[in-house]
């Protein structure tokens, strides 16, 4: 989940473009006491680990595997070994970066001479990224608003988060030839540090963008520019003319003016400084909000037109108004269309779990877990392109009490996180105990247990929530007429969620001792998880108004929170899934479980990773198909959730629709009778959507769509309540798809057989004699073509026999003389199927019925030259075999 919170949304009616258009910051000159180095690499210890070299080499190995001629299993095992090395590298980098970042923050308020890690900003240069440090082969940027660029440290931290987000978005484009640093973002004590592997770039390697706040802008390498344009196209970013500060230079760019793309000394093209990759929202009056308030990548990607990264900046020159208007239009679509639709969707999901008529809001630990699993509120919002700062817009549109409660908890918890981090930043202390005490006292204030707490809520928390989160104009505040907070939201849930966001750990032993001393007992089962124990202890302390009085020691530690590139988890999950497909039993289950964990980890960092959702859905499908019925139901439900989320991101991706539809076919086989019909209908719908979206003929999708409609028709045909028209529509679609599939691959026996089955079923249902015979002729032709390709295919022979049998009975009813020869052909097909598979019981039963019908019709069966001799002999031999069984 992203930690990019809100600072209020745009009031579009009062927006004045010229008054809010921001100039970029002025680049500062280096200290005259030091000579600037040519690159950060010059400061690197020659004996330090080459993080970048290892990272790029491991990524390049994946391409080598794609060109290998080894078998799939060997390749999958090699790929898994590569991703495990990538995981080890990433973990080592994150651990080392976190260790150093924590110490940089801990030393921040010590005298410079007492610090182990000293700033190198004065020799490296640069202002917007914050103070710079170099250690262990890693480049660190401490995100503080130390030069007044962003308006607050909080906004500087947002910009740091946007840099990681921009890098991950470009990395996801997988444009061959674009490279990125190994990267992590560490949050601790209210500060944030960006850590990057040191790259082989310097002042002279820049080829695209600007490194001096737009004073000079470059686009010097057509090949490199084409690669970046390809990535920008995938993200729906607009190509636009960029003017330098004095208006003497105009360059076409596909990203922000201050992005940097370098041709490194190792020959690779490196992209850095991606914080402003995505377009800003319309400014809302805050200082340079275009530097830290951007539109979600999901919204930008699905916008009807490409959007400029440099909207609401001076870089667009005469085209500024066009860029700004397009962003305003996208923002209006967000608030007026996307958010109302999302709120309805969220209400529906919550109402499936909670009684919408109840006035009681959810408050238990189980309620919290259910809500987290049900919505993953932040991930859900991001998937729909909604920033956290629009939480109150969503709250305003929700109708159910449960949805409103969880939405408000998230807004209040994020506001509380910011307030506590601000208190931490103001401490300017090195001692850990002062930060723990500040956190403990803050949680006591949040407990809403006395007049001081209630005043803090109404005068500080409520005001800050409304400042940080945009609310529709004229909408009523959620805090109107509120006497105490506990009537609005469950306080234990708020405390629990805030602790998750801010990274503090509670002292459960101390909390238990407080309850025991008060004569209340522990109130917590010893076997409960640590998380559940913490929640229930908070619940007990709040209920008995003990939290504030005992709060001085309630927080025992502050943990650094580290986010790193999602690509590592994705690649490992995909490799584990591939190896699991080649395994069976417990080994396959173990590998799939690991793959699930890796995909979940990836989506925690980047909820909009389409490939992770798609691959995870595929893995869940494979697991469900091999699971017991109870476990399978859960896995099928999870699979549907992942596919639906993937299609929110890419609603026109026919591959996801086709894969989902095919998976639903597998799921339908686990159900009986009418219970399978809704699943088959959904499968048919998904596969037909996929066919309608394909811009080129695709055999597998057409074949699967034809099968889906055929299976649906069969299920409807067996259901007594179904009308013939429903069955006929499904069969007509099936035959159309299968005919197209046969044209693409005339040698597909399965396509020929299924097409014949669909035609024969349509013939049986038809009441028009001419149409019925034409359809039977079509079916017979397809069966004969299939048997020419595989004369001993028992399934084709059996199905052909069934078609002949039904046609014979129809002909007999009309007095058609061909009925007897058609019935004979049916029995010959059944006999041939038994020759192929002597244990084919259905074929034996149908053969016996056919011979019985021939006797009833008084056909000549026993004469020496009778064509019936062969099927009768086969029937007699099979009778002996089945009697023996």
C-alpha positions in Angstrom: 0.0 0.0 0.0 1.3 3.4 -0.9 1.8 5.9 1.9 1.2 9.0 -0.3 -1.5 10.8 1.7 -3.6 13.7 1.0 -3.4 17.5 1.3 -6.7 18.4 -0.1 -8.0 18.3 -3.7 -8.6 21.0 -6.2 -11.5 23.5 -6.1 -11.9 23.7 -9.8 -14.4 26.5 -9.9 -12.0 28.9 -8.2 -8.9 27.9 -10.0 -6.8 30.6 -11.7 -4.1 29.1 -14.0 -1.7 32.0 -14.1 -1.8 32.7 -10.4 -1.0 29.1 -9.5 1.5 28.2 -12.3 4.7 27.6 -10.4 8.3 28.3 -11.4 10.8 25.7 -10.7 13.2 26.2 -7.9 16.5 28.0 -8.6 19.5 25.7 -8.7 22.0 26.6 -5.9 25.7 27.0 -6.5 28.0 24.6 -4.6 30.0 25.8 -1.7 33.1 27.7 -2.7 35.0 25.7 -0.1 34.6 22.5 -2.1 35.0 21.6 -5.7 32.0 19.7 -7.2 32.8 16.2 -8.3 32.1 15.0 -11.8 29.8 12.3 -10.6 28.6 10.5 -7.4 30.7 7.6 -8.6 33.8 9.6 -7.8 32.8 9.4 -4.1 32.2 5.7 -4.1 34.6 3.5 -2.1 36.5 1.4 -4.7 36.1 -1.6 -2.5 32.3 -1.1 -2.0 29.9 -3.6 -3.5 28.8 -2.9 -7.1 25.1 -3.0 -6.5 24.2 -1.6 -9.9 26.5 -4.0 -11.9 25.0 -7.0 -10.1 21.4 -5.8 -10.6 21.8 -5.0 -14.3 23.5 -8.4 -14.9 20.7 -10.3 -13.2 18.0 -8.5 -15.2 20.0 -9.2 -18.4 20.1 -12.9 -17.7 16.3 -13.1 -18.2 16.8 -12.1 -21.8 19.4 -14.8 -22.3 17.0 -17.4 -21.0 14.3 -16.3 -23.6 16.8 -17.1 -26.4 17.8 -20.5 -25.0 16.8 -23.7 -26.6 16.6 -25.7 -23.4 13.4 -27.5 -22.4 10.8 -25.6 -20.5 11.5 -27.2 -17.1 15.2 -26.5 -17.2 14.5 -22.9 -18.2 12.0 -22.5 -15.4 14.5 -23.9 -12.8 17.3 -21.6 -14.2 14.9 -18.6 -14.1 13.9 -19.5 -10.5 17.6 -19.7 -9.5 18.2 -16.2 -11.2 15.2 -14.7 -9.3 16.4 -16.1 -6.0 19.8 -14.4 -6.6 17.9 -11.2 -7.5 15.9 -11.6 -4.3 19.1 -12.1 -2.2 20.7 -9.0 -3.9 17.6 -6.9 -3.3 17.3 -8.0 0.4 20.9 -7.3 1.0 20.6 -3.9 -0.6 17.5 -3.1 1.4 19.1 -4.2 4.7 22.3 -2.2 4.1 20.3 0.8 2.9 17.9 0.6 5.9 20.8 0.3 8.4 22.6 3.4 7.0 19.4 5.4 6.5 18.3 4.8 10.1 21.7 6.0 11.4 21.6 9.1 9.1 18.3 10.0 10.7 19.4 9.2 14.2 22.5 11.4 13.8 20.5 14.2 12.2 20.5 16.4 15.3 24.0 15.6 16.5 26.9 18.1 15.9 28.3 17.5 12.4 31.7 16.4 13.9 30.0 13.6 15.9 28.2 12.1 12.8 29.4 9.0 11.1 27.7 9.8 7.9 28.3 13.3 6.6 26.4 15.2 3.9 28.1 15.4 0.5 25.5 17.8 -0.9 28.0 20.6 -1.3 30.1 18.5 -3.6 27.4 16.6 -5.4 25.0 19.5 -6.0 21.3 19.4 -6.5 18.6 20.8 -4.2 15.1 19.2 -4.7 16.1 15.7 -3.7 17.3 16.8 -0.3 20.6 16.3 1.5 22.9 13.7 -0.1 25.0 11.0 1.5 27.2 8.2 0.0 28.2 5.0 1.8 28.7 1.3 1.0 28.3 1.9 -2.7 24.8 3.5 -2.1 23.6 7.0 -2.8 21.2 8.4 -0.2 18.9 11.4 -0.4 17.3 12.6 2.9 13.9 14.0 1.9 13.6 17.3 3.8 12.3 20.6 2.6 15.6 22.1 3.6 15.5 24.8 0.9 11.8 25.7 1.1 10.9 24.2 -2.3 7.9 22.1 -1.2 6.3 24.0 1.6 6.9 21.3 4.3 8.9 18.2 5.0 5.7 16.2 4.6 5.5 17.4 0.9 9.2 16.6 0.4 8.5 13.1 1.5 5.6 12.8 -0.9 8.0 13.8 -3.7 10.4 11.0 -2.6 7.6 8.5 -2.8 6.7 9.7 -6.2 10.2 9.1 -7.4 10.0 5.5 -6.4 6.5 5.2 -8.0 7.7 6.8 -11.2 10.7 4.4 -11.4 8.5 1.4 -10.8 6.0 2.6 -13.5 8.8 3.0 -16.1 10.4 -0.3 -15.1 7.0 -2.0 -15.6 6.9 -0.8 -19.2 9.8 -3.2 -19.9 11.2 -1.2 -22.8 14.3 -2.9 -23.9 17.3 -0.7 -23.4 16.0 1.5 -20.6 17.7 0.8 -17.2 17.0 1.9 -13.7 18.9 1.9 -10.4 18.3 -0.6 -7.6 16.2 1.5 -5.2 14.6 1.6 -1.8 12.6 4.1 0.3 13.1 4.1 4.0 10.7 5.8 6.5 11.8 6.3 10.1 10.9 8.8 12.9 8.9 10.9 10.4 11.7 11.2 7.9 12.2 9.5 4.5 15.5 8.5 2.8 15.7 7.4 -0.9 18.5 4.9 -1.4 19.9 4.2 -4.9 22.6 2.1 -6.3 25.4 4.3 -7.7 25.2 4.5 -11.4 28.0 5.0 -14.0 26.7 8.5 -15.0 28.1 12.0 -14.6 27.5 15.6 -15.7 28.5 14.8 -19.3 26.4 11.7 -19.8 23.0 13.4 -19.8 21.2 12.9 -23.2 17.5 13.6 -22.4 15.9 16.0 -20.0 17.4 18.6 -17.7 19.7 18.4 -14.6 19.6 22.2 -13.8 15.9 22.8 -13.2 15.2 23.5 -16.9 17.9 26.1 -17.6 19.2 23.8 -20.3 17.2 20.9 -21.8 18.5 18.1 -23.9 17.2 15.6 -26.5 20.4 14.6 -28.2 20.1 10.8 -28.9 17.3 9.8 -31.3 17.5 6.1 -30.3 17.4 6.8 -26.6 14.5 9.3 -27.1 12.6 6.7 -29.1 12.9 4.2 -26.2 11.7 6.8 -23.7 8.8 7.7 -26.0 7.8 4.1 -26.2 7.6 3.9 -22.4 5.7 7.2 -22.2 3.2 5.9 -24.8 2.4 2.9 -22.6 1.8 5.2 -19.7 -0.3 7.6 -21.9 2.1 10.6 -21.3 1.9 13.4 -23.8 4.7 14.4 -26.1 5.1 18.2 -25.6 7.4 21.1 -26.4 9.5 22.1 -23.4 11.0 25.6 -23.1 14.0 26.4 -21.0 13.8 29.1 -18.4 14.8 32.1 -20.5 12.7 30.9 -23.5 15.6 30.5 -25.8 15.4 26.7 -26.3 12.5 24.5 -27.2 12.8 20.7 -27.1 10.3 17.9 -27.6 10.0 15.6 -24.6 7.6 12.8 -23.6 8.1 13.3 -19.9 8.8 16.1 -17.4 11.4 18.6 -18.2 13.5 17.7 -15.2 13.7 14.0 -15.8 17.2 12.7 -16.6 18.1 10.0 -19.1 21.8 9.3 -19.3 24.0 7.2 -21.6 26.2 5.6 -18.9 29.8 4.8 -19.2 28.9 1.1 -19.4 26.8 1.8 -22.5 23.4 1.5 -20.8 20.7 4.1 -20.8 19.8 5.1 -17.3 16.6 6.9 -16.2 16.7 8.9 -12.9 14.7 11.7 -11.2 11.3 10.4 -12.0 9.3 12.2 -9.2 7.3 14.4 -11.7 6.7 11.6 -14.3 2.9 11.7 -13.9 0.9 14.9 -14.5 -0.1 17.0 -11.5 -3.7 17.6 -10.3 -5.0 21.1 -10.7 -3.2 23.2 -8.0 -5.3 23.9 -4.8 -3.5 26.9 -3.5 -0.7 25.1 -1.7 2.9 26.0 -2.5 4.1 24.2 -5.6 1.6 21.4 -5.2 2.5 20.2 -8.8 5.7 18.8 -7.3 3.9 16.4 -4.9 0.2 16.1 -5.9 0.0 14.0 -9.1 -2.7 12.0 -10.8 -2.7 8.2 -10.3 -1.0 6.2 -13.1 -4.2 4.2 -13.5 -6.2 7.3 -14.2 -3.6 8.7 -16.6 -3.3 5.4 -18.5 -7.1 5.1 -19.2 -7.6 8.8 -19.9 -9.2 9.5 -23.3 -6.1 11.7 -24.3 -2.5 11.6 -23.3 -1.6 14.1 -20.5 1.5 16.2 -20.1 3.9 15.7 -17.2 4.6 19.5 -17.3 1.0 20.7 -16.9 0.8 23.6 -14.5 4.4 24.5 -14.9 6.2 27.1 -16.9 7.8 24.6 -19.2 4.9 24.3 -21.7 5.2 27.8 -23.1 2.3 28.8 -25.3 0.8 25.3 -25.0 0.4 25.6 -21.2 -3.4 26.3 -21.3 -4.0 23.2 -23.5 -2.0 20.9 -21.1 -3.7 22.4 -18.1 -7.3 22.1 -19.5 -6.7 18.4 -20.3 -5.6 17.7 -16.7 -8.6 19.6 -15.3 -10.9 17.5 -17.5 -9.3 14.3 -16.2 -9.7 15.5 -12.6 -13.4 16.3 -13.3 -13.9 12.8 -14.7 -12.3 11.5 -11.5 -14.6 13.4 -9.1 -17.8 13.3 -11.2 -17.7 9.8 -12.7 -15.0 7.5 -11.4 -15.5 8.2 -7.6 -19.3 7.8 -7.7 -19.0 4.6 -9.6 -16.3 3.3 -7.2 -18.4 4.3 -4.2 -21.4 2.2 -5.5 -19.0 -0.7 -6.1 -17.6 -0.4 -2.6 -21.1 -0.2 -1.0 -22.1 -3.4 -2.8 -19.0 -5.2 -1.5 -19.5 -4.0 2.0 -23.2 -4.8 2.0 -22.4 -8.4 1.1 -20.6 -8.7 4.4 -22.5 -6.3 6.7 -26.2 -5.6 7.3 -26.7 -2.4 5.5 -29.8 -1.6 7.6 -27.8 -1.8 10.8 -26.8 1.5 12.6 -24.0 -0.3 14.4 -20.6 0.3 12.8 -18.1 -2.7 12.6 -15.6 -2.7 15.5 -14.3 -6.1 16.3 -10.9 -7.5 15.3 -12.7 -9.9 13.0 -14.5 -7.0 11.4 -11.2 -5.3 10.8 -9.6 -8.3 9.2 -12.8 -8.9 7.1 -12.7 -5.3 5.9 -9.0 -5.5 5.1 -9.4 -8.6 3.0 -12.7 -7.5 1.5 -11.6 -4.1 0.2 -7.9 -3.5 0.8 -9.2 0.1 0.6 -6.1 1.8 -0.6 -5.3 -0.8 -3.2 -8.9 -0.7 -4.4 -8.8 3.1 -4.7 -5.6 3.1 -6.5 -6.8 0.4 -9.0 -9.6 2.8 -9.9 -7.2 5.7 -10.3 -8.3 7.5 -7.0 -5.7 9.2 -4.8 -5.9 9.0 -1.0 -6.6 12.7 -0.9 -10.0 11.9 -2.3 -11.0 9.7 0.6 -13.7 12.1 1.8 -15.1 12.3 -1.7 -15.5 8.6 -1.6 -16.9 8.8 2.0 -19.5 11.4 0.8 -20.7 9.1 -1.9 -21.0 6.0 0.2 -24.4 5.0 1.6 -23.6 2.1 3.9 -22.5 2.6 7.5 -19.7 0.0 7.2 -18.1 1.5 4.2 -18.3 5.0 5.6 -16.7 3.8 8.9 -13.7 2.1 7.2 -13.2 5.1 4.9 -13.2 7.5 7.8 -10.9 5.3 9.8 -8.4 5.4 6.9 -8.6 9.2 6.6 -8.2 9.7 10.4 -5.4 7.2 10.7 -3.4 8.8 7.9 -3.9 12.2 9.5 -2.8 10.9 12.9 0.3 9.4 11.2 1.2 12.8 9.8 0.6 14.6 13.1 2.8 12.1 15.0 5.6 12.2 12.4 5.5 16.0 12.6 5.9 15.8 16.4 8.8 13.4 15.9 10.5 15.8 13.4 10.1 18.7 15.9 11.8 16.8 18.7 15.3 17.2 17.1 16.6 14.6 19.5 19.0 11.7 19.2 17.6 9.7 22.1 15.2 6.9 21.2 13.3 7.2 24.5 12.0 10.7 23.7 10.4 9.4 20.4 8.9 6.4 22.2 7.4 8.7 24.9 6.0 11.1 22.3 4.4 8.2 20.4 2.9 6.8 23.7 1.5 10.1 24.7 0.1 10.7 21.2 -1.8 7.3 21.3 -3.2 8.3 24.7 -4.5 11.5 23.2 -6.2 9.6 20.4 -8.1 7.3 22.9 -11.0 9.7 23.3 -11.3 9.0 27.0 -11.4 12.5 28.6 -12.0 16.1 27.9 -8.4 16.8 26.7 -8.6 13.9 24.2 -12.0 15.0 22.9 -10.8 18.6 22.5 -7.7 17.4 20.6 -9.9 15.4 18.3 -12.4 18.2 17.6 -9.8 21.0 17.4 -6.9 19.3 15.8 -7.6 15.9 14.2 -10.9 16.9 12.6 -9.4 20.1 11.3 -6.4 18.4 9.9 -8.5 15.7 8.2 -10.5 18.4 6.4 -7.3 20.2 5.4 -5.5 17.0 4.1 -8.5 15.4 2.4 -10.5 17.0 -0.3 -14.3 17.2 0.3 -16.9 18.0 -2.3 -18.0 21.7 -2.3 -21.0 22.1 -0.1 -20.8 18.6 1.4 -21.3 18.2 5.1 -18.3 17.4 7.2 -18.1 14.0 8.7 -17.4 15.6 12.1 -20.5 17.8 12.2 -22.5 17.4 15.3 -20.1 14.9 16.8 -19.9 14.9 20.6 -17.4 12.1 21.0 -15.3 10.2 18.4 -16.3 6.8 19.5 -19.8 7.4 18.2 -18.3 8.1 14.8 -15.6 5.5 14.4 -14.3 2.6 16.6 -11.3 4.0 18.4 -9.4 0.7 18.8 -9.5 0.2 15.0 -8.2 3.7 14.5 -5.3 3.1 17.0 -4.5 -0.2 15.4 -4.5 1.2 11.9 -2.4 4.2 12.9 0.2 1.9 14.5 0.4 0.0 11.2 1.0 3.1 9.2 3.5 4.8 11.4 5.6 1.6 12.2 5.3 1.5 16.0 5.1 -1.6 18.1 3.2 -1.8 21.4 4.5 -3.4 24.6 2.0 -6.2 25.1 3.5 -7.3 28.4 3.1 -3.8 29.8 -0.5 -3.6 28.5 -1.4 -6.9 30.1 0.1 -5.8 33.4 -2.0 -2.6 33.3 -5.1 -4.7 32.9 -4.1 -7.2 35.6 -3.3 -4.3 38.0 -6.8 -2.9 37.4 -8.3 -6.3 38.3 -9.6 -6.9 34.8 -7.5 -10.0 33.8 -5.7 -10.4 30.5 -8.8 -10.8 28.3 -6.6 -12.3 25.5 -6.2 -15.9 24.5 -2.6 -17.0 24.7 -2.8 -18.8 21.4 -4.0 -15.6 19.6 -1.6 -14.1 17.0 0.5 -11.1 18.1 -1.5 -8.8 15.9 -4.8 -10.0 17.4 -3.4 -9.7 21.0 -2.4 -6.1 20.3 -5.8 -5.3 19.0 -7.7 -6.9 21.8 -5.5 -5.3 24.4 -6.1 -1.9 22.8 -9.8 -2.6 22.8 -9.8 -3.5 26.6 -7.7 -0.5 27.5 -9.9 1.9 25.6 -13.2 0.3 26.9 -12.0 0.8 30.5 -10.4 4.3 29.9 -7.0 3.0 30.9 -5.0 3.8 27.8 -4.2 7.5 28.4 -3.3 7.0 32.1 -0.9 4.1 31.1 0.2 5.5 27.8 3.7 6.7 28.8 5.2 3.3 28.2 2.8 1.7 25.8 5.0 2.0 22.7 8.2 -0.1 22.9 9.8 0.4 19.5 9.7 2.3 16.3 10.5 0.2 13.2 11.9 1.5 9.9 9.6 0.8 7.0 11.3 0.0 3.8 9.8 -0.1 0.3 11.8 -1.4 -2.6 11.3 -2.2 -6.3 8.3 -4.5 -6.8 9.9 -6.2 -9.9 12.0 -8.5 -7.7 8.9 -10.0 -6.0 7.1 -10.3 -9.3 9.8 -12.1 -11.1 10.3 -14.5 -8.2 6.6 -15.3 -8.0 6.4 -15.9 -11.7 9.4 -18.2 -11.7 8.0 -20.2 -8.7 4.7 -20.6 -10.5 6.4 -21.9 -13.6 8.4 -24.5 -11.7 5.2 -25.5 -9.7 3.4 -26.3 -12.9 6.0 -29.0 -13.6 5.6 -30.5 -10.2 2.9 -32.5 -8.5 1.5 -33.1 -5.0 2.9 -31.4 -1.9 5.9 -30.0 -3.8 3.7 -28.2 -6.3 1.5 -26.9 -3.4 4.5 -25.6 -1.5 5.9 -23.8 -4.6 2.5 -22.3 -5.4 2.2 -21.0 -1.8 5.6 -19.3 -2.1 4.4 -17.8 -5.5 1.3 -16.5 -3.8 3.4 -14.8 -1.1 5.7 -13.1 -3.6 2.8 -11.8 -5.7 1.1 -10.4 -2.5 4.4 -8.8 -1.6 4.7 -7.2 -5.1 1.1 -5.8 -4.9 1.7 -4.4 -1.4 4.4 -2.2 -2.9 2.6 -1.6 -6.2 -1.1 -2.3 -6.1 -1.5 -1.6 -9.9 0.9 -4.2 -11.1 -1.2 -5.7 -13.9 1.2 -8.6 -14.6 1.3 -9.6 -11.0 -2.5 -9.7 -10.8 -2.7 -11.7 -14.0 0.0 -14.2 -13.1 -1.4 -14.6 -9.6 -4.8 -15.3 -11.0 -3.4 -17.9 -13.3 -1.5 -19.5 -10.3 -4.7 -19.6 -8.2 -6.5 -21.3 -11.1 -4.0 -24.1 -11.2 -4.1 -24.5 -7.5 -7.9 -24.6 -7.4 -8.1 -27.2 -10.1 -6.0 -29.6 -7.9 -7.6 -28.7 -4.5 -10.3 -30.3 -2.4 -13.8 -28.8 -2.9 -13.8 -26.5 0.2 -10.3 -25.2 -0.5 -11.1 -24.9 -4.2 -14.1 -22.6 -3.6 -11.8 -20.2 -1.7 -9.2 -20.3 -4.5 -11.7 -19.8 -7.3 -13.0 -16.8 -5.5 -9.5 -15.3 -5.0 -8.8 -16.0 -8.7 -11.9 -14.1 -9.8 -10.9 -11.2 -7.5 -7.4 -11.0 -9.1 -8.7 -11.2 -12.7 -11.3 -8.5 -12.0 -8.6 -6.2 -10.5 -6.4 -6.8 -13.5 -9.3 -5.9 -15.8 -9.9 -2.6 -13.9 -6.4 -1.7 -15.0 -6.7 -2.9 -18.5 -10.4 -3.4 -19.3 -9.7 -4.2 -23.0 -7.1 -6.9 -22.5 -8.5 -9.8 -24.3 -5.9 -12.2 -23.0 -7.0 -11.7 -19.4 -10.7 -12.1 -20.4 -9.8 -15.3 -22.3 -7.8 -16.7 -19.5 -10.5 -15.9 -17.0 -13.2 -17.4 -19.2 -11.2 -20.6 -19.6 -10.5 -20.8 -15.9 -14.2 -20.6 -15.3 -14.7 -23.6 -17.6 -12.4 -25.5 -15.3 -14.4 -24.3 -12.2 -17.7 -25.4 -13.8 -16.5 -29.0 -14.0 -16.5 -29.1 -10.2 -20.2 -28.3 -10.0 -23.2 -30.4 -10.9 -26.3 -29.6 -12.9 -27.9 -26.2 -12.6 -25.3 -25.0 -10.1 -22.8 -24.9 -13.0 -25.0 -22.6 -15.2 -24.1 -19.2 -13.7 -20.3 -20.1 -13.9 -20.8 -21.2 -17.5 -22.7 -18.1 -18.4 -19.9 -15.9 -16.9 -17.3 -18.0 -18.8 -19.2 -17.5 -22.1 -19.5 -13.8 -21.4 -15.8 -13.4 -20.7 -14.7 -15.4 -23.8 -17.1 -13.6 -26.1 -15.8 -10.3 -24.9 -12.3 -11.5 -25.6 -13.2 -12.5 -29.1 -14.8 -9.1 -29.7 -11.6 -7.3 -28.6 -9.1 -9.4 -30.7 -7.9 -7.4 -33.7 -6.5 -10.6 -35.4 -7.7 -14.2 -35.7 -6.7 -16.2 -32.7 -7.4 -20.0 -32.8 -7.2 -20.8 -29.1 -9.5 -18.0 -28.0 -12.1 -18.8 -30.7 -11.8 -22.5 -29.9 -12.3 -21.9 -26.1 -15.2 -19.5 -26.8 -16.9 -22.1 -28.9 -16.4 -24.7 -26.2 -17.7 -22.3 -23.5 -21.0 -21.7 -25.5 -21.3 -25.4 -26.3 -21.0 -26.4 -22.6 -23.4 -23.7 -21.6 -25.9 -25.0 -24.2 -25.6 -28.5 -22.9 -26.1 -27.3 -19.3 -29.2 -25.2 -20.3 -30.5 -28.1 -22.4 -30.5 -30.4 -19.3 -32.1 -27.8 -17.1 -35.9 -28.3 -17.2 -36.5 -24.5 -16.8 -34.4 -23.4 -19.8 -36.1 -22.2 -23.0 -35.0 -23.5 -26.4 -34.2 -20.0 -27.5 -31.4 -19.7 -24.8 -29.9 -23.0 -25.9 -30.1 -22.1 -29.6 -28.4 -18.7 -29.1 -25.5 -20.4 -27.2 -25.2 -23.1 -29.9 -25.3 -20.5 -32.7 -22.4 -18.6 -31.1 -20.5 -21.8 -30.5 -20.8 -22.9 -34.1 -19.7 -19.5 -35.4 -16.6 -19.5 -33.2 -15.7 -23.0 -34.0 -16.2 -22.5 -37.8 -13.7 -19.6 -37.6 -11.3 -21.7 -35.5 -11.5 -24.5 -38.1 -10.6 -22.1 -40.9 -7.5 -21.1 -38.9 -6.5 -24.8 -38.2 -8.3 -27.3 -40.4 -6.4 -30.1 -38.8 -7.8 -29.6 -35.3 -9.8 -32.8 -34.6 -11.2 -31.3 -31.4 -12.5 -28.2 -33.2 -14.1 -30.3 -35.9 -15.7 -32.6 -33.4 -17.1 -29.8 -31.2 -18.3 -27.9 -34.2 -20.1 -31.1 -35.3 -21.7 -31.5 -31.9 -23.0 -27.9 -31.9 -24.4 -28.3 -35.4 -26.1 -31.6 -34.5 -27.6 -30.1 -31.3 -29.0 -27.2 -33.3 -30.4 -29.6 -35.8 -32.2 -31.5 -33.0 -33.8 -28.3 -31.7 -34.8 -27.0 -35.0 -38.5 -27.3 -36.0 -37.9 -26.5 -39.7 -37.3 -29.7 -41.8 -35.0 -28.0 -44.3 -32.9 -26.3 -41.7 -32.7 -29.4 -39.6 -31.4 -31.5 -42.5 -28.9 -28.8 -43.5 -27.5 -28.7 -40.0 -27.2 -32.5 -39.8 -25.4 -32.4 -43.2 -23.0 -29.8 -41.7 -22.4 -32.0 -38.6 -21.8 -35.1 -40.7 -19.3 -33.3 -42.9 -17.4 -32.1 -39.9 -17.4 -35.6 -38.3 -16.1 -37.2 -41.5 -13.3 -34.6 -41.8 -12.3 -35.4 -38.2 -12.3 -39.1 -38.9 -10.2 -38.6 -42.0 -7.6 -37.0 -39.7 -8.0 -39.6 -36.9 -10.0 -42.7 -37.9 -9.8 -44.3 -34.5 -10.8 -41.4 -32.2 -13.4 -43.0 -29.9 -14.9 -39.7 -28.8 -15.5 -38.6 -32.4 -17.0 -42.0 -33.3 -19.3 -42.0 -30.3 -20.5 -38.4 -30.9 -21.0 -39.2 -34.6 -23.1 -42.2 -33.6 -25.3 -40.0 -31.4 -25.9 -37.5 -34.2 -26.8 -40.4 -36.5 -29.1 -41.9 -33.9 -31.0 -38.6 -33.4 -31.2 -37.9 -37.1 -32.6 -41.5 -37.7 -35.4 -41.1 -35.2 -36.3 -37.7 -36.7 -36.3 -39.2 -40.2 -38.5 -42.1 -39.0 -41.0 -39.7 -37.5 -41.3 -37.9 -40.9 -41.5 -41.2 -42.8 -38.1 -40.7 -44.5 -36.9 -43.9 -46.0 -33.3 -43.0 -45.1 -34.0 -43.6 -41.4 -32.9 -47.2 -41.4 -29.5 -46.5 -43.1 -28.9 -43.6 -40.7 -29.6 -45.9 -37.7 -27.3 -48.5 -39.2 -24.6 -45.8 -39.5 -25.1 -44.9 -35.8 -24.6 -48.5 -34.7 -21.5 -48.9 -36.9 -20.0 -45.8 -35.2 -20.8 -47.2 -31.8 -19.2 -50.5 -32.8 -16.1 -48.8 -34.1 -15.8 -46.8 -30.8 -15.9 -50.1 -28.9 -13.2 -51.5 -31.2 -11.0 -48.6 -30.1 -11.9 -48.8 -26.4 -13.6 -52.1 -25.4 -14.5 -50.7 -22.0 -16.4 -47.7 -23.5 -19.7 -48.4 -21.6 -21.7 -45.5 -23.0 -21.0 -46.6 -26.5 -22.0 -50.2 -25.6 -25.3 -49.0 -24.1 -26.2 -46.8 -27.1 -25.3 -49.7 -29.5 -27.7 -52.0 -27.6 -30.4 -49.3 -27.8 -29.8 -48.9 -31.6 -30.1 -52.6 -32.2 -33.3 -52.8 -30.1 -34.7 -49.9 -32.2 -33.8 -51.7 -35.4 -35.7 -54.8 -34.1 -38.7 -52.6 -33.2 -38.6 -51.1 -36.8 -38.5 -54.7 -38.1 -35.4 -54.3 -40.1 -33.7 -57.3 -41.6 -30.8 -58.0 -39.2 -29.9 -61.7 -39.5 -29.6 -62.5 -43.2 -26.1 -63.5 -44.3 -25.5 -60.4 -46.3 -27.1 -58.0 -43.8 -25.0 -54.9 -43.0 -26.1 -55.3 -39.4 -24.1 -58.4 -38.9 -20.9 -56.4 -37.9 -22.5 -54.2 -35.2 -24.5 -57.2 -33.8 -21.4 -59.3 -33.5 -19.6 -56.5 -31.8 -22.6 -56.1 -29.5 -22.5 -59.8 -28.6 -18.8 -59.8 -27.9 -19.1 -56.7 -25.8 -22.0 -58.2 -23.9 -19.8 -61.0 -22.8 -17.1 -58.6 -21.7 -19.4 -56.3 -19.7 -21.2 -59.4 -18.2 -17.8 -60.7 -17.1 -17.1 -57.4 -15.4 
